[in-house]
Amino acid sequence: MGFIPMKYAALLIAFIWLPAAAAAALPSAPHYALYDPASAQMLLAKNADARIAPGALTQLMTAYVVFGALRDGDITLHRELIPTQYALRPQQKEPRMLLQSGVAVTVDELLQGMIVQSARDAARVLAEAVAHHELAFADRMNAEVARLGLRDTRFANASGADEAGHYSSARDLVLLAAALLRDFPDQLPRYARRRASHNGIELYNPNRLLWLDPYVDGLQTAQVDGLGFSVAASARRGQRRLLAVVIGAASSGQRDSEAQRLLNHGFREFESLLLYRQKQAVKALRVWKGTRDRLDIGFATDRYVTLPLGAREQLSARLETAEPLLAPVHAGQQVGILHLALDGQPLLDVPVVALQSVPLANVFARGVDAMRLWFR
């Protein structure tokens, strides 16, 4: 059988057909995506694979790489940096912190400037602090692009400046937002800030959803000449979180209202169900040539599925496993796929993994199992 590589597990997509009345209420922006990170399902999408200039949404990846450097101890929040002339070079109509040549600024201040105001000068200084040059930092960004399986993304800079070979898509950006929140959840409060200050200057977050919706806690906005206004938005209501990306709205007001409409639609029209708990046994498989002959299989994390309201009775599941399963088997190794269908239509394929390790047995036991397999 064909197995799904584990690194793509987070990219599994649900295709859900909506009634005409529900579809009519969806945003009119040229590109959008609505994603449920708990179930790893793309709930709604329009032109989500089209490659577009991401503008300041680039800085989601800039932050991802910087947060990784903080986690690994390569830099610290209190480290003071002296902006270079390269980082301070002005570009037309770019949001900036108005950093000054020769005046030190901390990593923490730069992160606030980049996250709250999408400041490009802050992004360039952070890139130099992590990788010594923005081009080298872009290489790190693209390494993460490959690792996360973002198929329609390539970054040429850390700031979001529009240039050749710098592109992403609504689908990739919403998946990047999910990875950012999953891998660095402690950093999320930074994105909920409506304002920050630097050298007595107030920096205001252009993400008006932070004022309009008490459940919204991020993430980033952008404006690109010729494309329009964009936003990557995160909202949590109760235990549910949804992520929305809207690209190419005609105005900032339309951007905000369409992202709000998309989030409201997701919370109102869909529900998330817990199918299995983390490491809960789904089935026991026969294992051959190992130190034990039975193996529990299940899921590495809590396994959710997101469905349209009222569709629970239409959900069905079929488990496909690797047989014969031969030792050695390692805990976390994929050993099957759970195929989920909604009203008979494919919905989601989820990797099923071994919950224990089964080492290889001794020569005698392996020989006995080899004979049993021969006559099986």
N, C-alpha and C positions, 0 to 999 in steps of 0.2 A: 504494500500500500504506500501511497505518497504521504510523507510526513511534512508538517509545517515547521520550518526552522524556528527554534525558540526565540531568536532575536526579532522575529516578525510577529510574535504573539500579540504584541500591543497594537498591531495594525489591522487586526481582524475587523471586518466591517459588516454591519447589518444593513440590508437594503429593505426599507419598509415602505410599502405603498400606502398613500394617504387618499382619503376621499377628496373629491374636487372642492368641496366647501372648505376643508382644512387647508388644502394647498393654496387656495385663493388668499388666505390670511397670512401667507408667508412673505418675507421681505422681497422687495423688487430689485435689490442691489445685484449687480452682475455676477458676483461670486460670494458664496457663503458656505459655512459648514457648522453643524451642531454636533457635539461629541459628548458622550457620557464616559468619563474616565473609569468609573467603577466597573462597567461591563466591557470597556474597550470597544464600544460600538459607535459608528458614525450614524447618527439618527437621521439627519437631513443634510443634503448637499446640493449645491448648484454650481456648475462650472468650477468645481473644487480642485480639479487637477490642472487647470490652466496656469501657466507660468506668468507671474506678474512681478512688478517691482515692489518689494515689501516695505520700502521706506523704513520708518523707525521700528516696525515690527521685527526688523533684523535684530534689534537689541534684546529680544527674548533669548536668542542664542548667545549674544554677547554676555548677558547675565548668566546664562547656563555655564559657560566656560569659566567666568570669573568666580562663580559660586563653587565650582569644582576646584579651582586654585585655592580658595579659602579653606575648603574642606581638607585638602591635601597639605595645608600648611605652607604653600608656596608664597602666599601673601597674607597679611592680616588686615583687619578692618582699620586699625589705628596707624598703619604705615603711612607716612607722609611722602607725597610724590611732588616733584617739580615738573610742571607741564613743559613739554618741549615746544619749539616753534612749529614743528610739524603738526603736533596735536592741536595747537591753537590757530592754525591757519583758517581764516574765515572762508566760508562757502555761502553762496547766495541762499538767503531765506532759510538758513538752518537754525533750529532751536539750540541755544547755548546756555551754559552756566555763567558765561563771561569770566572765565578763569583768566588769571593774570600771569604773565611771564615772570618767572623767578619767585612766585609766591606759592608756598607749599599748600597742598590740599590732601586730606586723608582719603583712603579708599572708601570709607563709609560715606563721606560727603559726596564723592564722585558717584557712588551707587545711587544715592538719593537723587542727585541731579539727573542721572540717566533715566532712572525709573519714573520719577515724578514728572519731569519735564522733557523726557526723550532727548536730553542734551547730547549733541554729537561730539562736542569737545570733551565731555566727560568720558564718553565711550572710547575715544581715541587714547586718552591718557590711561584708562584702565587696560586697554589692549597692549600698550607699551609696557605697562607694569608687569603683565603676565608673560608676554612673549617678546619683549624688547622692540618689536616693530609691528605695526598694524597688519602688514602682509603676512608675517609669521603667525599672528593671531588668527587671521582668516584661515590659514591652513589648519589650525586647531578646530576652528568652527566647522570646517568641512569634514574633518575626521569624525566629529560628533554627528554630523549629518549622515555619514555613512553608517555609523554604529547604530543610530536610531532608525535607520531604514527610511529616511525621507527621500522619496524618489524624484521629486521635482524641485529640488532646492540646491543652490550653490551660492556661497557668499564670497564677495571680493573685498569686503571691508567690514569693520565692526560697528560703524556708526549708522548705516542705513542710507548712505549717499547712493544715488542712482547712477550706476555705471554698467558698462557691458559685462556680461557674465555674472551679474548679481541678480538672483531671482529666487522666488519661492512660489507657493500655492496656498490656497485657503486650507486644503486638506493637511499639507505638511505643517502649516503654522499652528493649526489646532492640535495636531499631534505633538509638536514641539512644546506648546503650552502645557499639555498634559504631562510630558516628561519633566518639565521644569517644576511643576507642583508635586509630582511624585518623588523626584529625586532630591528636591530641596524644599520640603514643606515648611521648614523653620523660617525661610526667607519670604513667605507669602505676605506677612504683615507689611513689608516694604511697599507692596503694590496697592495696599488699601489706603495709603496716605493721600489726602487731598492736596496737601501743600507741604513744602519744606522751605528752608531758608539757607542762604549762603552769603557771607559777608554783608549781612543786613539786607539782602535782596530776597524778596518773597518769590518762591517758585510754585506755580499753580499747576495742578495736574489737569491736562485737557480732557481726561476721561470723565465726562459729565455724569456717566452712569454711577460713579461713586457718590454723587449727590442725589441722584434720582431714585436709586434703588438700594435700600439698606442691606440687601443680600449680596450685592456685587462687591467683590474684593480685589479687583484688578482687571486687566493686566496692562495693556499698552494701546496707544493710538498712533496713527500715522496719517500723513497727507503727502501725496505724490502728484507732481504736476502731470496732467494728462490722464491720470487714473482716478483721482478723487480722494475721498476720506475713508479710512479703514480703522478697524478696532479688533483687538483680541480681548474678549471679556470672559471673566470667571465669576460664577455666582453659586452660592450655597444656600439651600433652603432645607432646614432640618438636617438629615443625614445625606441628602443628595447634593451632588455638585454637577453642574453642566458647564461646558466651555463652548463659546461661540466666536466665530471669526466672520466678520463682514468686510468685504473688500469692494472699493470703488463706489461708495455712496456719493451723491451729488453735493452734499454739504455735511458739516459736522452734526447738525441737528438731525438730518436723515440717518446718518451713521448711528447715532445714539438710539433713535427710535426703532430702527430696524434690528439692532442688536438686542434691544429690550424685547421687541416682539418675538424674536427667535428664542430667547431664553424663556419668556413666558409660555410660549407654545410648547417647549420641551418639558417644562415642569407641569403644565396643565394636561397635556395629551399623552404623556408617557409615564410609565411606572417602572421601577427597578426592583427585580426580585432576586433574593439570595437563593441560588440553587444548591450550593455546597459550601461548607466551611473550609477554611484552609486546612489541608492535610486530613480531611475527612475521607475515609475509604469509600470509594464508589463501587469497587468490585475487587475481588481477589483473583489474580491470574496464576496459572501454573507456570513455574519456572523450571527449566531443564539445565542440568549440569552445574547446579549451584549448591551452596551449603544449606539451603532451604528450598522447599518445593512450592511455596505459596508466597505471593507478593501482593500487598495492598497497593492499589493505584487510586489517584485522585488529582487534586489541583494544588499548585504551589502557594496560591493565595486564595482568599475568598472569591468564589465564582458567582458573579451576578449576570443577569440577562435583563435587558431593557425592552419593554414591549409597549405597544399602544394600549391605552386603558381599555379594559374589557376583553383583552385578547388572550388571557391566561389559558383558557380551555383549548385554544388553537395551537398551543405549544407542544411539540413532540421532540423526542431525543432518540438518537441511535449511537451506540458506542462501538467504535471500530478499534480493535487492538492488534498489536503485532503478535503473530503466532506462527511457529513456536517461538517463545521468548527464551533466549539462551543467556545464561550467566557468562561473564559478570554483568550485573545491572547496578547502576549508581543511583542513589537517591536524587530526584530531580530530573532524571533522564526521561525524555519523552517516550512513551510506550503505546500511545494510542491517540485517537481524536474523538471527541464528542461532537456529533453532528446535530445541531439544533435546527428545527424547521418550524415555521409559523404558517398555519393553515396549508400545510403541504409544500410550501415554498422554502428553499434554503434560507436560513437566517444567519447562522453563525457556526463556525468550526473552531473548537477550543482544544488546545493540546492537553492531553492527560499524561501525568508523569508518575514515575515510581515514587512511593512514599518511604521506602526503605532501600538499603543497599543489599545486594545478594552477591557475595564473593564467589569466585570459581571454586568448585568442589575438588576433592582429590582425584587422582587418576582413576581409581577403581569406581567411584561414584559416577564420574563422567562417562566411563565405559558402559555402565549399566544403563544410564539414561540414553546413550547413543543407540543401544540395542532396542530400547523401548520406542525411541523415535522411528527406528527402522521399520518396526512392525505396526506402528500407529496408523 
